[in-house]
Each structure stands twice: as C-alpha cells, then as structure tokens.
Amino acid sequence: MLKDLCIRSCQSLSSLAPLSACCQLERLDMAVCFYVANLAPLSSCAHLKELNMSNCVSVASVETLTACAQLEELSIYGLDEQLPGLEALKVAMPRLRIYDDASVSGGIV
C-alpha cells in the first residue's frame, strides 16, 4: 500500500485522478506541479497527513481538503494568500499547520 508519494516538479501533470484510489496515502509532495488545478481526488485520501503543494499555481481551491480529516501539515509556498477555500479549511481544521510565504517571516499561520 502506497503511503508516501513524491511527484514534485511533474510539470506536465494536470490531473490527480489516479490518486483517488490511494486511500492509505499519508504524505504527498506535489510541489511545482504547475498544471494541477483540481484537488478533489485527494478527498478520498482519508489518511493524508502532509501535503506539499507549494508553487502549484493552477490550484483553484483547497476547500475539498476538508475531507482529509487527518491532515496536519499543508505547505503552500508561492501561492496566493487568498487561495479559495483556505479560510474554510482553517476553520474546519484548527490544528492544521499551514506553511506559506508569510510563515517564513512570522511563524506558522
């Protein structure tokens, strides 16, 4: 069973659909996957604890990540602080540690 996956810098990747079958996935590094826009397939990854989506500039919303109830760390360096769904995610998951450009200078958001 797949628990850790690094697809960092897969710049031609545009869909995470195959990951919907990876229900035991705990850590995913998808940083610099420029063309991934839809995170919905990750909603079936109930055991996901760490997600690095830094510089995934096409991501439209992170709201579907609320289904990842065990998510502990989210890295979003290089993304807009106004990323749709981010505030809802913070409310739904108050213990979630979010690492972004602002946290570099001021701690964890």
C-alpha positions as MATLAB code, in Angstrom:
seq = 'MLKDLCIRSCQSLSSLAPLSACCQLERLDMAVCFYVANLAPLSSCAHLKELNMSNCVSVASVETLTACAQLEELSIYGLDEQLPGLEALKVAMPRLRIYDDASVSGGIV';
ca = [
       0.000    0.000    0.000;
       1.302    3.404   -1.014;
       1.891    5.774    1.929;
       4.432    8.279    0.591;
       4.478    9.764   -2.884;
       6.696   12.418   -4.425;
       5.543   13.797   -7.750;
       7.425   17.069   -7.260;
       8.141   19.013  -10.438;
       5.958   16.812  -12.660;
       5.267   19.914  -14.685;
       3.185   18.166  -17.342;
       0.869   16.545  -14.780;
      -2.616   18.031  -14.885;
      -4.783   15.513  -13.027;
      -4.610   13.808   -9.658;
      -7.473   11.435  -10.544;
      -5.395    8.231  -10.110;
      -4.689    9.236   -6.503;
      -8.341    8.776   -5.572;
      -7.504    5.046   -5.313;
      -4.633    5.698   -2.873;
      -6.760    5.681    0.256;
      -3.788    4.888    2.548;
      -1.642    7.790    1.305;
      -0.156    9.749    4.234;
       2.344   12.105    2.591;
       2.202   13.741   -0.817;
       4.773   16.113   -2.267;
       3.300   17.664   -5.395;
       5.247   20.920   -5.291;
       5.809   22.649   -8.627;
       3.078   20.680  -10.438;
       2.051   23.810  -12.308;
      -0.967   22.424  -14.166;
      -2.827   20.620  -11.386;
      -5.975   22.639  -10.730;
      -8.363   20.212   -9.056;
      -7.615   18.676   -5.645;
     -10.929   16.773   -5.437;
      -9.295   13.340   -5.970;
      -7.429   13.851   -2.685;
     -10.715   13.887   -0.775;
     -10.615   10.077   -0.767;
      -7.181   10.103    0.900;
      -8.567    9.918    4.425;
      -5.152    9.202    5.972;
      -3.321   12.120    4.328;
      -1.240   13.905    6.987;
       1.215   16.027    4.989;
       0.660   17.803    1.693;
       3.207   19.978   -0.076;
       1.542   21.890   -2.891;
       3.981   24.792   -2.988;
       4.079   26.619   -6.316;
       1.092   24.676   -7.679;
      -0.139   27.925   -9.157;
      -3.151   26.478  -11.015;
      -4.879   25.082   -7.923;
      -8.338   26.618   -7.968;
      -9.392   25.843   -4.373;
      -8.306   23.888   -1.303;
     -11.816   23.509    0.077;
     -12.046   19.804   -0.824;
      -9.139   19.132    1.549;
     -11.575   19.402    4.470;
     -12.361   15.745    3.687;
      -8.771   14.881    4.680;
      -9.552   14.901    8.390;
      -6.069   13.737    9.435;
      -4.239   16.469    7.524;
      -1.665   18.032    9.882;
       0.671   19.996    7.583;
      -0.026   21.943    4.412;
       2.732   23.747    2.507;
       1.524   26.420    0.104;
       4.653   28.500   -0.520;
       4.351   30.590   -3.654;
       0.551   30.580   -3.683;
      -1.881   33.432   -3.213;
      -2.763   34.077    0.444;
      -6.359   34.500   -0.744;
      -6.479   30.952   -2.134;
     -10.165   29.969   -2.355;
     -11.195   27.640    0.440;
      -8.201   28.398    2.649;
     -10.190   30.223    5.314;
     -12.806   27.436    5.383;
     -10.002   24.913    5.756;
      -8.545   26.832    8.712;
     -11.953   26.877   10.416;
     -12.690   23.199    9.738;
      -9.201   22.080   10.824;
      -7.978   24.379   13.610;
      -4.950   22.183   14.384;
      -3.708   22.254   10.779;
      -0.253   23.820   10.385;
      -0.067   25.873    7.218;
       3.302   26.882    5.850;
       3.299   29.758    3.373;
       5.343   32.778    2.368;
       4.036   34.736    5.376;
       5.126   31.999    7.810;
       8.741   32.363    6.683;
       8.930   35.734    8.379;
       6.330   35.378   11.091;
       5.848   31.767   12.111;
       3.018   29.411   11.322;
      -0.268   30.760   10.032;
];
